[in-house]
Amino acid sequence: MLKRKLTALSLALTAVLSLNTLTASALDTYRPDVSKPDKITDVRVNKPYLNFAVTAGEGVDLSNMTFSLKNSGGVTVATFKSKNGDLNVKDPHAFDFSDYHSVEDVKWFPNEYSKFDDVYDLFTPDPVKGTAPSGYMYNAAGGGVINGDKYYLQFKDDYYYYYTDKKKFNIVDKITVPANTMLVDTDAKYATNNDKNTYFWLEPISSPDLVSDHPESLPLKMCNVPGKKIKFRAQPGRYHVRVNGGRAGGYTCRAYDHETSYVKVKIPFNTAFPGLCNSDLTIDEEAFGKIYHYDLRGDQSRNTFSALYYSGAVISAPIPDANGDVQFWVSEDGLAAFMEYTYTFRDDDSVGGGGGSVLEAKLPTSVEKLNNVFQFPQAGYCIYNIKPDSYKLVLDDPAMARDYEIVKSTIKVTNTKEMQKAVFKVNKKPLLLGDCNRDGKINMADVVLVAAQLRNMRKLDGRGPVTADVDCNGKITVSDVTRLAAYVRGLRNLPKRYV
């Protein structure tokens, strides 16, 4: 008799120690079937980018013109020549996106593929659909989370939400739990299935005094409260659920400082926890060299499968019904539930426990494709990841700047995810006949310029020769110098004419 008691004590201690050192079984790596998503949602993932073109007005030749795009501080961020010359982006955080007109274009530039790693945007997933435990963000091309709740989204990748979908639940009841409260809901079948072993207590994580004002003493034995919902006050915080003395893994329940809502879900046990049981909800589990048989719906007097389900502030203690369905509460905020379980066995030689773990319930899910909306440039230049600012297009050559003007040369780039567009048009400036240096007035400096032109001492630049032909005969002669000098001295008038 003494030997049997010592054996039982040894096995029980072994079971408790083994349970306390177990880790939670890893959730299955989520690789959802994305071939037929339940929903498709458009998401823009771009950073600010500018698509622009330059066109020529009447009589304007752009072939010899060079341009600079400057920010509000006058710093050049990009340069190019004519309207089709290569774009030279000088901002180290931006780059030329002009040649990429579709996702397929990326494949034709393998040497530049790494550049597209910079074409990303930080994205915060939906708190239910895209974050654990109720959902996941899935990148079919790889990639991961940054800072726990943000993703790098790239236009060339495919992204999906894989999430618990409440719309697919079989909901049989609802409940609201007050603030500072925990609730335990036990199955009425505990009165008839001879389970005298299953009990639990809560282990506060942050403070040993979190649980308080419980009408019954913990640990709470399920056979003592069959078919009851027991509420007790608890300090807000997280708790481990210890089943029959042990606990597995790091999943927790939680008391809140505000009321929370729950739905009771009815689901086949083997759907919620596939692979744990046989089709008839029985388990043959080896412990200490023997095989013990457990019937989740049958008599539990000798071999007991103890399981508690928790979600938020509610702990469910259900037993599967005759159809193999099980009912447990799920928080509407988190839409996830966990089952903590262990085994207790009894034979002629000993009583003890062996094994156990924690599993996340596989609730009905949906797959939602995030359709990356990315507008590609089809013509002109494009600068990707340009900083929001005011930008001005200018002519680099001073002579060209005196002779030509850019219509609506300034564009304001805002912090939007849509591509911003601009068309800059270069027109001839209206130049005053006789204003050879194009400074807006006619004086002796213009006379000197025309005289130097005639003596081959200095060439008139740009459209200067057009303004120097004051007699409008199509050539520059002494007559033009004479007439211009007479006008400057007030001896002769010139027609006020723009060319």
C-alpha positions as CSV (number, residue, x, y, z in Angstrom):
1,M,0.0,0.0,0.0
2,L,2.8,2.4,0.9
3,K,4.7,1.5,-2.3
4,R,1.5,2.3,-4.4
5,K,1.1,5.7,-2.7
6,L,4.8,6.6,-3.2
7,T,4.5,5.6,-6.9
8,A,1.4,7.7,-7.4
9,L,3.0,10.7,-5.7
10,S,6.2,10.3,-7.8
11,L,4.2,10.1,-11.0
12,A,2.0,13.1,-10.1
13,L,5.1,15.2,-9.3
14,T,6.7,14.1,-12.6
15,A,3.5,15.1,-14.5
16,V,3.4,18.5,-12.8
17,L,7.1,19.2,-13.6
18,S,6.7,18.0,-17.2
19,L,3.7,20.2,-17.7
20,N,5.4,23.3,-16.4
21,T,8.3,22.8,-18.7
22,L,6.3,22.2,-21.9
23,T,6.2,24.8,-24.5
24,A,3.1,25.6,-26.6
25,S,2.8,23.6,-29.8
26,A,3.8,25.9,-32.6
27,L,0.9,27.3,-34.7
28,D,1.0,25.8,-38.1
29,T,2.9,27.9,-40.6
30,Y,0.2,29.7,-42.3
31,R,0.2,29.2,-46.1
32,P,-3.3,29.8,-47.1
33,D,-4.9,28.7,-50.3
34,V,-4.9,32.1,-52.1
35,S,-6.1,30.8,-55.5
36,K,-9.7,31.8,-54.7
37,P,-9.7,34.6,-52.2
38,D,-13.0,35.5,-50.4
39,K,-12.4,39.2,-51.0
40,I,-10.2,41.5,-53.0
41,T,-9.3,44.9,-51.6
42,D,-7.4,47.7,-53.3
43,V,-4.5,49.1,-51.4
44,R,-2.1,51.8,-52.5
45,V,1.4,51.2,-51.3
46,N,3.3,53.9,-53.1
47,K,5.5,56.6,-51.8
48,P,5.2,60.1,-53.5
49,Y,6.3,59.9,-57.1
50,L,6.2,62.5,-59.9
51,N,5.6,61.8,-63.6
52,F,6.3,64.7,-65.9
53,A,6.9,65.6,-69.5
54,V,8.2,68.6,-71.4
55,T,6.6,69.8,-74.6
56,A,7.6,72.5,-77.1
57,G,5.6,75.5,-78.1
58,E,5.4,76.9,-81.6
59,G,8.8,77.3,-83.1
60,V,10.6,75.9,-80.1
61,D,13.4,73.4,-80.6
62,L,14.1,71.5,-77.3
63,S,17.0,69.4,-78.7
64,N,19.8,71.7,-77.3
65,M,18.0,72.6,-74.0
66,T,19.1,71.3,-70.6
67,F,16.8,71.4,-67.6
68,S,17.0,71.1,-63.9
69,L,14.3,70.3,-61.4
70,K,14.9,72.2,-58.2
71,N,13.2,72.0,-54.8
72,S,12.0,74.9,-52.7
73,G,15.5,75.5,-51.3
74,G,16.9,75.8,-54.8
75,V,18.7,72.4,-54.6
76,T,18.8,70.4,-57.9
77,V,17.1,67.0,-57.5
78,A,17.3,66.0,-61.2
79,T,18.6,67.1,-64.5
80,F,18.0,66.1,-68.2
81,K,18.7,67.3,-71.7
82,S,16.0,67.9,-74.4
83,K,12.7,66.1,-73.8
84,N,14.0,62.5,-74.2
85,G,17.5,62.6,-72.7
86,D,18.5,60.5,-69.7
87,L,17.2,61.6,-66.4
88,N,19.9,62.1,-63.8
89,V,18.3,61.9,-60.3
90,K,20.6,63.5,-57.7
91,D,18.5,62.9,-54.6
92,P,20.0,59.7,-53.0
93,H,16.6,58.6,-51.6
94,A,14.8,58.8,-55.0
95,F,15.4,57.2,-58.3
96,D,14.5,57.2,-62.0
97,F,11.3,55.2,-62.6
98,S,10.8,56.4,-66.1
99,D,11.5,53.1,-68.0
100,Y,9.1,50.9,-65.9
101,H,5.6,50.8,-67.2
102,S,4.4,47.5,-65.6
103,V,5.3,44.9,-63.0
104,E,6.6,42.8,-65.9
105,D,9.2,45.4,-66.7
106,V,11.0,44.5,-63.5
107,K,11.8,41.1,-64.9
108,W,13.7,42.6,-67.8
109,F,16.1,44.4,-65.6
110,P,17.6,41.6,-63.4
111,N,20.7,43.6,-62.6
112,E,18.5,46.4,-61.2
113,Y,16.1,44.1,-59.4
114,S,17.5,44.9,-56.0
115,K,16.6,48.6,-56.7
116,F,13.0,47.6,-56.4
117,D,13.5,46.6,-52.8
118,D,13.4,50.4,-52.2
119,V,10.0,50.6,-53.8
120,Y,8.1,49.9,-50.7
121,D,5.7,51.6,-48.2
122,L,5.1,51.0,-44.6
123,F,1.7,49.5,-44.1
124,T,-0.2,48.9,-40.8
125,P,-2.4,45.8,-41.1
126,D,-6.0,45.6,-39.9
127,P,-5.9,44.9,-36.2
128,V,-8.2,41.8,-36.6
129,K,-7.5,40.6,-40.2
130,G,-3.8,41.2,-40.3
131,T,-2.4,40.7,-36.8
132,A,-2.1,37.6,-34.6
133,P,-3.8,35.8,-33.1
134,S,-7.0,36.4,-35.1
135,G,-5.3,37.0,-38.4
136,Y,-2.0,37.1,-40.3
137,M,-0.4,39.2,-43.0
138,Y,0.9,36.9,-45.7
139,N,3.4,37.8,-48.4
140,A,3.5,35.2,-51.2
141,A,7.0,36.4,-52.2
142,G,8.4,36.3,-48.6
143,G,9.2,39.3,-46.4
144,G,8.1,40.0,-42.9
145,V,6.9,42.3,-40.2
146,I,8.6,45.4,-38.9
147,N,8.0,46.7,-35.3
148,G,5.4,43.9,-34.8
149,D,2.5,45.6,-36.5
150,K,3.9,47.1,-39.8
151,Y,4.8,45.6,-43.1
152,Y,7.0,46.5,-45.9
153,L,4.7,46.5,-48.9
154,Q,6.2,46.4,-52.4
155,F,4.3,46.9,-55.6
156,K,5.9,43.7,-57.1
157,D,4.7,41.3,-54.4
158,D,1.3,39.8,-53.6
159,Y,-0.2,40.2,-50.1
160,Y,-3.1,38.5,-48.4
161,Y,-4.9,38.7,-45.1
162,Y,-5.6,35.2,-43.7
163,Y,-8.0,35.8,-40.8
164,T,-10.6,34.3,-38.5
165,D,-13.9,35.3,-40.1
166,K,-16.8,35.8,-37.7
167,K,-19.3,35.8,-40.5
168,K,-18.6,32.1,-40.9
169,F,-19.1,31.2,-37.2
170,N,-21.9,29.0,-35.9
171,I,-22.8,31.3,-33.0
172,V,-25.1,29.8,-30.4
173,D,-24.9,32.4,-27.6
174,K,-23.5,35.8,-26.7
175,I,-22.4,37.3,-23.4
176,T,-20.9,40.5,-22.1
177,V,-18.3,40.3,-19.2
178,P,-18.1,43.4,-17.0
179,A,-14.8,45.2,-16.3
180,N,-12.4,43.7,-13.7
181,T,-14.1,40.3,-14.1
182,M,-13.2,36.8,-15.1
183,L,-15.9,34.2,-16.1
184,V,-15.7,30.4,-16.0
185,D,-18.4,28.5,-17.9
186,T,-18.6,24.8,-17.1
187,D,-20.5,22.1,-19.0
188,A,-23.5,20.4,-17.2
189,K,-22.1,17.0,-18.3
190,Y,-19.5,17.3,-15.6
191,A,-22.2,16.1,-13.2
192,T,-22.5,12.7,-15.0
193,N,-19.2,11.9,-16.7
194,N,-17.4,11.0,-13.4
195,D,-14.6,13.5,-14.0
196,K,-13.3,14.1,-10.5
197,N,-9.9,15.2,-11.7
198,T,-10.2,18.3,-13.8
199,Y,-9.5,21.5,-11.9
200,F,-7.7,24.7,-12.6
201,W,-6.4,27.9,-11.1
202,L,-5.2,31.2,-12.5
203,E,-1.6,32.2,-12.2
204,P,-1.2,35.9,-12.3
205,I,1.8,37.0,-14.4
206,S,2.6,40.5,-13.1
207,S,1.5,40.2,-9.5
208,P,0.6,37.4,-7.0
209,D,-2.4,39.4,-5.8
210,L,-4.2,40.0,-9.0
211,V,-7.0,37.5,-8.4
212,S,-9.3,38.6,-5.7
213,D,-12.8,38.3,-4.3
214,H,-13.6,34.9,-5.7
215,P,-16.7,33.4,-4.1
216,E,-15.2,30.0,-4.1
217,S,-11.6,29.1,-3.3
218,L,-9.2,28.4,-6.2
219,P,-8.3,25.8,-7.4
220,L,-11.8,25.4,-8.9
221,K,-12.9,21.8,-9.6
222,M,-15.2,21.4,-12.5
223,C,-17.3,18.6,-10.9
224,N,-18.3,21.0,-8.1
225,V,-19.8,23.6,-10.5
226,P,-21.4,21.6,-13.4
227,G,-23.5,23.7,-15.8
228,K,-22.7,27.0,-14.0
229,K,-21.2,30.3,-15.1
230,I,-19.0,31.6,-12.3
231,K,-17.9,35.2,-12.2
232,F,-15.2,36.6,-10.0
233,R,-13.5,39.9,-9.7
234,A,-9.9,40.1,-10.9
235,Q,-7.4,42.8,-11.3
236,P,-6.8,43.8,-14.9
237,G,-3.9,41.9,-16.3
238,R,-2.8,38.6,-17.9
239,Y,-3.0,35.1,-16.3
240,H,-1.7,31.7,-17.1
241,V,-4.3,28.9,-17.0
242,R,-2.9,26.0,-14.9
243,V,-4.8,22.8,-15.7
244,N,-4.5,20.1,-13.0
245,G,-1.5,21.8,-11.6
246,G,0.6,22.3,-14.8
247,R,0.5,24.7,-17.6
248,A,1.9,24.7,-21.1
249,G,3.3,27.5,-23.2
250,G,3.0,31.2,-23.0
251,Y,-0.6,31.8,-24.1
252,T,-2.8,33.6,-21.5
253,C,-6.2,34.8,-20.7
254,R,-6.8,38.3,-19.5
255,A,-9.0,40.5,-17.2
256,Y,-9.8,43.9,-18.6
257,D,-10.6,47.3,-17.1
258,H,-13.6,47.6,-19.4
259,E,-16.5,45.3,-20.4
260,T,-15.8,42.9,-23.3
261,S,-18.1,40.9,-25.6
262,Y,-18.0,37.2,-26.4
263,V,-19.8,34.8,-28.7
264,K,-20.2,31.0,-28.1
265,V,-19.1,29.1,-31.1
266,K,-20.3,25.6,-32.0
267,I,-17.8,23.7,-34.1
268,P,-16.7,20.0,-34.6
269,F,-13.9,19.2,-32.2
270,N,-11.8,17.6,-34.8
271,T,-12.2,20.7,-37.0
272,A,-11.1,23.0,-34.3
273,F,-8.2,20.8,-33.2
274,P,-7.3,18.5,-36.1
275,G,-5.1,15.6,-35.5
276,L,-5.4,15.4,-31.8
277,C,-8.2,12.8,-31.6
278,N,-9.4,9.8,-33.5
279,S,-12.6,10.3,-35.6
280,D,-14.7,9.0,-32.6
281,L,-13.0,11.5,-30.3
282,T,-10.8,9.0,-28.5
283,I,-7.1,9.2,-27.8
284,D,-4.6,6.5,-27.2
285,E,-1.8,8.2,-25.3
286,E,1.4,6.6,-24.1
287,A,2.7,7.5,-20.7
288,F,5.5,5.9,-18.8
289,G,5.6,2.9,-21.1
290,K,1.9,2.2,-21.2
291,I,-0.9,3.1,-23.5
292,Y,-3.9,4.8,-21.9
293,H,-7.3,5.2,-23.6
294,Y,-9.2,8.4,-23.3
295,D,-12.8,9.0,-24.4
296,L,-13.5,12.7,-24.6
297,R,-17.3,12.1,-24.3
298,G,-17.3,9.0,-22.2
299,D,-16.6,7.9,-18.6
300,Q,-13.7,9.9,-17.1
301,S,-13.4,8.1,-13.8
302,R,-10.1,6.3,-14.7
303,N,-8.5,8.1,-17.6
304,T,-9.4,11.8,-17.8
305,F,-8.8,14.2,-20.7
306,S,-8.9,17.6,-19.0
307,A,-9.3,20.6,-21.3
308,L,-10.0,24.3,-20.7
309,Y,-10.6,26.8,-23.5
310,Y,-9.8,30.5,-23.0
311,S,-10.3,33.7,-24.9
312,G,-10.0,37.1,-23.3
313,A,-11.6,37.1,-19.9
314,V,-13.7,33.9,-20.4
315,I,-12.7,30.3,-19.7
316,S,-14.8,27.5,-21.1
317,A,-14.9,24.0,-19.8
318,P,-17.0,22.2,-22.5
319,I,-17.3,18.5,-23.3
320,P,-18.0,17.5,-26.9
321,D,-21.6,16.4,-27.6
322,A,-22.8,13.2,-29.3
323,N,-22.3,14.7,-32.7
324,G,-18.7,15.5,-31.9
325,D,-19.3,19.3,-31.7
326,V,-17.8,21.4,-28.9
327,Q,-19.0,24.9,-27.8
328,F,-16.7,27.5,-26.3
329,W,-16.5,31.3,-26.0
330,V,-14.5,33.5,-28.3
331,S,-13.7,37.2,-27.7
332,E,-15.1,39.4,-30.3
333,D,-12.1,41.7,-30.0
334,G,-9.5,39.0,-30.6
335,L,-11.5,36.3,-32.5
336,A,-9.1,33.6,-31.2
337,A,-9.4,30.8,-28.6
338,F,-6.8,28.4,-27.1
339,M,-7.3,25.0,-25.5
340,E,-5.0,24.0,-22.7
341,Y,-5.2,20.3,-22.0
342,T,-3.6,17.5,-20.0
343,Y,-4.1,13.8,-19.2
344,T,-4.7,12.0,-15.9
345,F,-4.5,8.2,-15.9
346,R,-5.3,5.6,-13.3
347,D,-4.5,1.8,-13.2
348,D,-3.9,-0.9,-10.7
349,D,-0.5,0.4,-9.8
350,S,-0.6,4.1,-9.9
351,V,-2.3,7.4,-10.5
352,G,-0.6,10.2,-12.4
353,G,-0.5,12.5,-15.3
354,G,1.3,12.6,-18.6
355,G,1.7,15.1,-21.3
356,G,-0.4,17.9,-22.5
357,S,0.0,21.2,-24.4
358,V,-1.9,24.2,-25.7
359,L,-3.5,24.5,-29.1
360,E,-5.0,27.4,-30.9
361,A,-8.5,26.6,-32.1
362,K,-8.8,26.6,-35.9
363,L,-11.9,28.7,-36.4
364,P,-13.4,29.4,-39.8
365,T,-11.2,31.7,-41.8
366,S,-11.2,33.8,-44.9
367,V,-8.5,34.9,-47.4
368,E,-8.5,38.5,-48.6
369,K,-6.2,39.6,-51.3
370,L,-4.7,43.0,-51.0
371,N,-4.5,44.2,-54.6
372,N,-1.6,46.6,-54.9
373,V,-2.7,49.6,-56.8
374,F,0.3,51.1,-58.4
375,Q,0.1,53.5,-61.3
376,F,3.0,53.2,-63.7
377,P,4.2,56.1,-65.9
378,Q,3.4,55.5,-69.6
379,A,5.5,58.4,-71.0
380,G,7.9,61.1,-69.9
381,Y,10.0,61.1,-66.8
382,C,9.2,59.7,-63.4
383,I,11.0,60.2,-60.1
384,Y,10.0,57.7,-57.4
385,N,10.2,58.5,-53.7
386,I,10.5,62.2,-54.2
387,K,10.0,64.3,-51.1
388,P,6.8,66.3,-50.7
389,D,7.8,69.9,-51.6
390,S,7.4,72.6,-54.3
391,Y,9.5,71.9,-57.3
392,K,10.4,74.2,-60.2
393,L,11.7,73.3,-63.7
394,V,14.3,75.7,-65.0
395,L,16.5,76.1,-68.0
396,D,20.1,75.6,-67.1
397,D,21.6,77.8,-69.9
398,P,21.3,81.5,-69.1
399,A,20.9,82.4,-72.7
400,M,18.1,79.9,-73.1
401,A,16.5,81.2,-69.9
402,R,16.5,84.7,-71.4
403,D,14.9,83.6,-74.7
404,Y,12.4,81.0,-73.5
405,E,9.9,80.5,-70.7
406,I,8.4,77.4,-69.0
407,V,4.7,77.7,-68.7
408,K,3.5,76.8,-65.1
409,S,7.0,75.8,-64.2
410,T,6.2,75.0,-60.5
411,I,4.4,71.9,-59.2
412,K,3.7,71.0,-55.6
413,V,4.2,67.4,-54.7
414,T,2.1,66.3,-51.7
415,N,2.4,63.2,-49.5
416,T,-0.1,61.2,-51.4
417,K,0.1,57.6,-52.6
418,E,-1.2,58.5,-56.1
419,M,1.1,59.4,-58.9
420,Q,1.3,63.1,-59.4
421,K,1.6,64.4,-63.0
422,A,2.8,67.6,-64.7
423,V,3.3,68.7,-68.2
424,F,5.8,71.6,-68.7
425,K,5.5,73.6,-71.9
426,V,8.4,75.7,-73.2
427,N,7.4,78.8,-75.2
428,K,9.4,81.6,-76.8
429,K,9.5,84.7,-74.7
430,P,8.2,87.8,-76.5
431,L,11.5,89.8,-77.0
432,L,11.5,93.5,-77.7
433,L,13.1,94.4,-81.0
434,G,16.5,96.1,-80.3
435,D,16.8,94.5,-76.9
436,C,19.8,92.4,-77.9
437,N,20.9,91.3,-74.5
438,R,17.2,90.6,-73.5
439,D,17.3,92.6,-70.3
440,G,14.0,94.3,-71.0
441,K,15.4,97.6,-72.1
442,I,17.2,99.2,-75.1
443,N,20.3,101.1,-74.3
444,M,24.0,101.6,-75.4
445,A,24.8,98.0,-74.2
446,D,22.7,96.7,-77.1
447,V,24.5,99.0,-79.6
448,V,27.9,97.7,-78.4
449,L,26.7,94.1,-78.8
450,V,25.5,94.6,-82.4
451,A,28.7,96.4,-83.3
452,A,30.8,93.6,-81.9
453,Q,28.8,91.1,-83.9
454,L,29.6,93.0,-87.1
455,R,33.3,93.2,-86.3
456,N,33.3,89.4,-85.4
457,M,34.5,90.4,-82.0
458,R,31.6,88.8,-80.2
459,K,28.7,86.6,-81.2
460,L,25.2,87.4,-80.2
461,D,23.9,84.4,-78.3
462,G,20.5,82.7,-78.3
463,R,17.8,84.7,-80.0
464,G,20.0,87.8,-79.9
465,P,20.4,88.1,-83.7
466,V,16.6,88.2,-84.1
467,T,16.4,91.2,-81.8
468,A,19.4,92.9,-83.5
469,D,17.7,93.0,-86.9
470,V,16.0,96.3,-86.2
471,D,15.4,97.2,-89.9
472,C,13.8,93.7,-90.3
473,N,15.6,92.9,-93.6
474,G,16.6,89.4,-92.4
475,K,20.3,90.3,-91.8
476,I,22.4,92.3,-89.4
477,T,24.2,95.2,-91.1
478,V,25.7,98.6,-90.3
479,S,22.2,100.0,-90.9
480,D,21.0,98.1,-87.8
481,V,23.8,99.6,-85.7
482,T,23.1,103.1,-87.0
483,R,19.4,102.9,-86.4
484,L,19.8,101.4,-82.9
485,A,22.4,104.1,-81.9
486,A,20.1,106.9,-83.2
487,Y,17.3,105.5,-81.1
488,V,19.5,105.4,-78.0
489,R,20.5,109.0,-78.6
490,G,16.9,110.1,-79.1
491,L,17.4,111.0,-82.7
492,R,15.2,108.4,-84.2
493,N,12.3,106.2,-83.2
494,L,12.1,102.4,-83.4
495,P,8.9,100.6,-83.8
496,K,7.8,98.9,-80.5
497,R,7.7,95.4,-81.8
498,Y,8.1,92.0,-80.1
499,V,9.7,89.1,-82.0
